[in-house]
Amino acid sequence: MRQVNLRGVDLNLLVLLDLLIEHRSVTAAAQAANMSQPAMSRALGRLRALLRDPLLARGSQGLVPTPAALALQPALKRLLGEAAELVARRRFDPASWRGQIGIAATDHQTILLLPRLMRRVSREAPLLEVKVVPFLASMLDELRDGRLGLTFGILEQALPPGLRREALYRDDFVTVLRAGHPALEDWSLERFVALEHVLVTVLGEGRGAIDSALRERGLARHVALRLPHFYAAMAVVAESDLVVTLPRSIAVGHAAALGLVALEPPLAPPPFTAAVIWPDVLDADPGNAWLRSLVREEARGIAGAMPL
């Protein structure tokens, strides 16, 4: 069998060949393809040269397919059907989705969103495995390559290339301290700066949003403890005279249970917008799009739970 270089073949000709065999008329085939009769005649000429067969010949009542054309027809129908199925958008059914999707998240999103999200996933996609990994700077390559499906961030921050994002809810900061803390009697900027602070820094370095606000006033606070977990920070504050400034969204649901009081910071950093982030390579993936829709819907409940 002779080798054919498909790179030199216009595969659209196979669609036209199917129409020519089906209609047995250059004019009718041209009308079905929404093209001119001369253009269809030229296509037939190219097909004859490619397949080395007349394909259609004059008969008593018009054109008649040759034996070679009739022999090609079943395989041609099958090939075109498979090609159509290949390029058609597949119907996505979460209930039958088998596999694993990775999410990079801090304990903020893990505590806040994961219970809501997994309630939906367990009900709607029971065969799916969700794998949550720590949010690390090194995971950006995994995210861009599609090895991770989602992460979370702040809309106002710069986004690396290869990623997309969508706003989820607005958030701001509160300072939490234990009930009975001496600073509750004199909550002022001077007292705030003099306290010992916990700094939650996801990547283990850098400064908090409150430090930038203080620096503009020529002030600085003492950070006694730096750690990457919001809930652990609140647990430490509940057992000490340290204080921590963190997103209102996590304080609303958990500060009171730990015996903590939430106050407006004397010098509040600007509010921010939480965002879901995903890779370009998975933007059109139906499974990833479905999971993003769940995140979007559940985030509305978070926004609604926060006081104005």
C-alpha positions as CSV (number, residue, x, y, z in Angstrom):
1,M,0.0,0.0,0.0
2,R,1.4,3.4,-1.0
3,Q,2.2,5.8,1.8
4,V,0.2,9.0,1.8
5,N,1.4,12.2,3.5
6,L,-1.7,13.5,5.1
7,R,-0.1,16.9,5.7
8,G,-0.4,17.4,2.0
9,V,-4.1,16.4,1.9
10,D,-7.0,18.7,2.3
11,L,-9.2,16.6,4.6
12,N,-12.2,18.8,3.8
13,L,-12.2,17.0,0.5
14,L,-13.5,13.9,2.3
15,V,-16.6,15.8,3.4
16,L,-17.2,16.8,-0.2
17,L,-16.6,13.2,-1.5
18,D,-19.3,12.0,0.9
19,L,-21.7,14.6,-0.5
20,L,-20.9,13.7,-4.1
21,I,-21.4,10.0,-3.5
22,E,-24.6,10.7,-1.5
23,H,-26.2,13.1,-4.0
24,R,-24.7,11.7,-7.3
25,S,-24.7,15.2,-8.6
26,V,-22.1,17.9,-8.6
27,T,-24.8,20.6,-8.5
28,A,-26.8,19.0,-5.6
29,A,-23.6,18.3,-3.7
30,A,-22.5,22.0,-4.2
31,Q,-25.8,23.2,-2.8
32,A,-25.5,20.9,0.2
33,A,-22.0,22.2,0.9
34,N,-23.1,25.8,0.4
35,M,-20.5,26.3,-2.4
36,S,-20.6,27.0,-6.1
37,Q,-20.9,24.3,-8.8
38,P,-17.5,25.2,-10.3
39,A,-15.8,24.9,-6.9
40,M,-17.4,21.5,-6.4
41,S,-16.3,20.4,-9.9
42,R,-12.7,21.5,-9.0
43,A,-12.9,19.5,-5.8
44,L,-14.1,16.4,-7.7
45,G,-11.1,16.8,-9.9
46,R,-8.7,17.0,-7.0
47,L,-10.4,13.9,-5.4
48,R,-10.0,11.9,-8.7
49,A,-6.3,12.8,-8.7
50,L,-5.8,11.9,-5.1
51,L,-7.7,8.6,-5.2
52,R,-6.7,7.7,-8.8
53,D,-10.2,6.8,-9.7
54,P,-13.1,8.7,-11.6
55,L,-15.3,8.2,-8.5
56,L,-18.4,9.5,-10.5
57,A,-19.1,8.6,-14.1
58,R,-21.9,9.5,-16.5
59,G,-24.8,7.0,-16.4
60,S,-28.3,6.9,-18.0
61,Q,-29.8,9.1,-15.4
62,G,-26.9,11.3,-14.2
63,L,-23.7,10.5,-12.4
64,V,-23.1,7.0,-11.0
65,P,-20.5,6.2,-8.3
66,T,-17.7,3.9,-9.4
67,P,-17.1,0.6,-7.6
68,A,-14.1,2.2,-5.8
69,A,-16.3,5.1,-4.6
70,L,-19.0,2.7,-3.3
71,A,-16.3,0.6,-1.5
72,L,-15.0,3.8,0.1
73,Q,-18.4,5.0,1.4
74,P,-18.8,2.9,4.6
75,A,-15.3,3.7,5.8
76,L,-15.9,7.3,4.8
77,K,-19.1,7.6,6.8
78,R,-17.4,6.0,9.8
79,L,-14.4,8.3,9.6
80,L,-16.5,11.5,9.3
81,G,-18.7,10.4,12.2
82,E,-15.6,9.8,14.4
83,A,-14.2,13.2,13.3
84,A,-17.4,14.9,14.2
85,E,-17.5,13.2,17.6
86,L,-13.8,14.2,18.2
87,V,-14.4,17.9,17.7
88,A,-17.8,18.1,19.2
89,R,-18.0,19.3,22.8
90,R,-18.6,16.3,24.9
91,R,-21.5,16.4,27.3
92,F,-20.1,16.5,30.8
93,D,-21.8,14.5,33.6
94,P,-20.3,15.2,37.1
95,A,-21.9,12.0,38.4
96,S,-19.7,9.9,36.1
97,W,-16.5,11.9,36.5
98,R,-13.7,9.5,37.7
99,G,-10.4,10.9,38.5
100,Q,-8.5,13.3,40.7
101,I,-8.3,17.1,40.8
102,G,-5.7,19.0,42.8
103,I,-6.4,22.3,44.6
104,A,-3.7,24.4,46.2
105,A,-5.0,26.3,49.2
106,T,-4.1,27.9,52.5
107,D,-5.9,26.8,55.6
108,H,-8.1,30.0,55.1
109,Q,-9.8,28.5,52.0
110,T,-9.6,25.0,53.4
111,I,-11.6,26.0,56.5
112,L,-13.8,28.5,54.8
113,L,-14.7,26.9,51.4
114,L,-13.7,23.2,51.6
115,P,-16.6,22.0,53.8
116,R,-19.1,23.8,51.5
117,L,-17.4,22.5,48.4
118,M,-17.1,18.9,49.5
119,R,-20.7,18.7,50.5
120,R,-21.6,19.5,46.9
121,V,-18.8,17.3,45.3
122,S,-19.8,14.3,47.4
123,R,-23.4,14.7,46.3
124,E,-22.9,15.6,42.6
125,A,-19.6,13.9,41.7
126,P,-19.2,11.0,44.1
127,L,-16.5,9.3,42.1
128,L,-14.2,12.3,42.0
129,E,-11.2,12.6,44.3
130,V,-10.2,16.1,45.5
131,K,-6.6,16.5,46.6
132,V,-5.7,19.6,48.5
133,V,-2.0,20.6,48.7
134,P,-0.4,23.5,50.6
135,F,-0.2,26.8,48.8
136,L,3.5,27.2,47.9
137,A,5.4,29.4,45.5
138,S,6.8,26.3,43.8
139,M,3.3,25.1,42.8
140,L,2.8,27.8,40.2
141,D,4.5,25.7,37.5
142,E,2.2,22.8,38.4
143,L,-0.8,25.1,38.2
144,R,0.2,26.5,34.8
145,D,0.8,23.0,33.4
146,G,-2.6,21.9,34.6
147,R,-1.3,19.4,37.1
148,L,-3.3,21.4,39.7
149,G,-6.8,22.5,38.8
150,L,-7.4,25.5,41.1
151,T,-6.0,27.8,43.7
152,F,-7.0,31.0,45.4
153,G,-5.6,34.5,45.6
154,I,-6.3,38.2,45.7
155,L,-7.8,39.9,42.7
156,E,-5.8,43.1,43.3
157,Q,-2.4,41.4,43.1
158,A,-0.6,40.8,39.8
159,L,-1.3,37.4,38.2
160,P,1.5,35.4,36.5
161,P,1.1,34.5,32.8
162,G,-0.7,31.3,31.9
163,L,-3.4,31.8,34.6
164,R,-6.9,33.1,34.8
165,R,-9.0,34.3,37.7
166,E,-12.5,35.4,38.8
167,A,-13.6,37.5,41.8
168,L,-15.4,35.6,44.6
169,Y,-16.2,37.9,47.4
170,R,-15.0,41.1,49.1
171,D,-13.2,40.9,52.4
172,D,-11.4,43.1,54.8
173,F,-9.4,42.8,58.1
174,V,-10.1,42.5,61.7
175,T,-7.9,42.1,64.7
176,V,-8.7,39.3,67.2
177,L,-7.6,39.0,70.8
178,R,-8.7,36.9,73.7
179,A,-11.7,37.9,75.8
180,G,-10.5,39.7,78.9
181,H,-7.3,41.0,77.1
182,P,-6.1,44.3,78.8
183,A,-6.0,46.1,75.5
184,L,-9.8,45.9,75.3
185,E,-10.0,48.7,77.8
186,D,-7.8,51.0,75.7
187,W,-8.1,50.1,72.1
188,S,-6.1,52.8,70.4
189,L,-3.4,52.9,67.6
190,E,-0.7,53.5,70.2
191,R,-1.8,50.5,72.3
192,F,-2.1,48.4,69.1
193,V,1.5,49.1,68.0
194,A,2.8,48.3,71.5
195,L,1.2,44.8,71.5
196,E,2.9,41.6,70.5
197,H,1.6,40.4,67.2
198,V,1.2,37.2,65.3
199,L,1.8,37.5,61.5
200,V,0.2,34.9,59.2
201,T,2.4,34.7,56.1
202,V,1.5,31.9,53.8
203,L,4.9,31.6,52.2
204,G,6.8,32.1,55.5
205,E,8.3,35.5,54.6
206,G,7.4,39.1,53.9
207,R,5.2,41.5,55.8
208,G,1.4,41.7,56.4
209,A,-1.0,44.2,54.9
210,I,-1.1,46.0,58.3
211,D,2.7,46.7,58.2
212,S,2.4,48.7,55.0
213,A,-0.3,50.9,56.6
214,L,1.8,51.4,59.7
215,R,4.9,52.2,57.7
216,E,3.0,55.1,56.0
217,R,2.5,56.6,59.4
218,G,6.2,56.0,60.4
219,L,5.2,53.2,62.8
220,A,6.2,49.6,63.1
221,R,4.8,46.7,65.3
222,H,6.6,43.9,66.9
223,V,5.9,40.5,65.4
224,A,6.5,37.9,68.1
225,L,5.3,34.9,66.0
226,R,5.3,34.2,62.3
227,L,3.4,31.2,61.0
228,P,1.5,30.0,57.8
229,H,-1.8,29.0,59.4
230,F,-4.7,31.3,60.2
231,Y,-6.5,28.9,62.6
232,A,-3.3,28.1,64.5
233,A,-2.7,31.8,64.9
234,M,-6.2,32.2,66.5
235,A,-5.5,29.3,68.7
236,V,-2.3,30.9,70.0
237,V,-4.0,34.2,70.5
238,A,-6.7,32.5,72.5
239,E,-4.1,31.3,75.0
240,S,-1.9,34.4,75.3
241,D,-1.8,38.2,75.1
242,L,-0.7,38.2,71.5
243,V,-3.1,39.5,68.8
244,V,-3.5,38.7,65.1
245,T,-5.0,40.7,62.3
246,L,-6.6,38.5,59.6
247,P,-9.4,38.4,57.1
248,R,-12.8,39.0,58.5
249,S,-14.2,36.0,56.6
250,I,-12.3,33.5,58.8
251,A,-12.8,35.4,62.0
252,V,-16.6,35.6,61.6
253,G,-17.1,31.9,61.8
254,H,-14.3,30.9,64.3
255,A,-13.2,33.6,66.6
256,A,-16.1,33.4,69.0
257,A,-15.8,29.6,69.4
258,L,-12.2,30.2,70.5
259,G,-13.2,32.8,73.0
260,L,-11.8,35.6,70.9
261,V,-13.1,39.2,70.4
262,A,-12.9,40.7,66.9
263,L,-12.2,44.5,66.6
264,E,-11.7,46.9,63.8
265,P,-7.9,47.6,63.5
266,P,-7.1,51.1,64.6
267,L,-5.3,51.5,61.3
268,A,-7.1,49.3,58.8
269,P,-5.4,48.0,55.6
270,P,-7.5,48.4,52.4
271,P,-10.1,45.7,51.7
272,F,-9.4,43.1,49.1
273,T,-11.3,40.7,46.8
274,A,-10.8,37.0,47.1
275,A,-10.4,35.2,43.8
276,V,-10.3,31.7,42.3
277,I,-7.4,31.0,40.0
278,W,-7.0,28.3,37.3
279,P,-4.7,27.6,34.4
280,D,-5.3,28.6,30.8
281,V,-4.8,25.0,29.7
282,L,-7.9,24.0,31.7
283,D,-10.1,27.0,30.9
284,A,-12.3,25.0,28.5
285,D,-12.1,21.8,30.4
286,P,-15.7,20.9,31.4
287,G,-14.7,19.3,34.7
288,N,-12.7,22.3,35.8
289,A,-15.4,24.7,34.6
290,W,-18.0,22.7,36.7
291,L,-15.8,22.8,39.8
292,R,-15.3,26.6,39.4
293,S,-19.0,27.0,39.2
294,L,-19.3,25.2,42.6
295,V,-16.7,27.5,44.1
296,R,-18.5,30.5,42.7
297,E,-21.8,29.4,44.1
298,E,-20.5,28.5,47.5
299,A,-18.5,31.7,47.8
300,R,-21.8,33.7,47.6
301,G,-22.7,32.1,51.0
302,I,-19.4,33.4,52.5
303,A,-20.1,36.9,51.3
304,G,-23.6,36.8,52.7
305,A,-22.4,35.6,56.1
306,M,-20.1,38.6,56.6
307,P,-21.5,41.7,58.3
308,L,-21.3,44.9,56.3
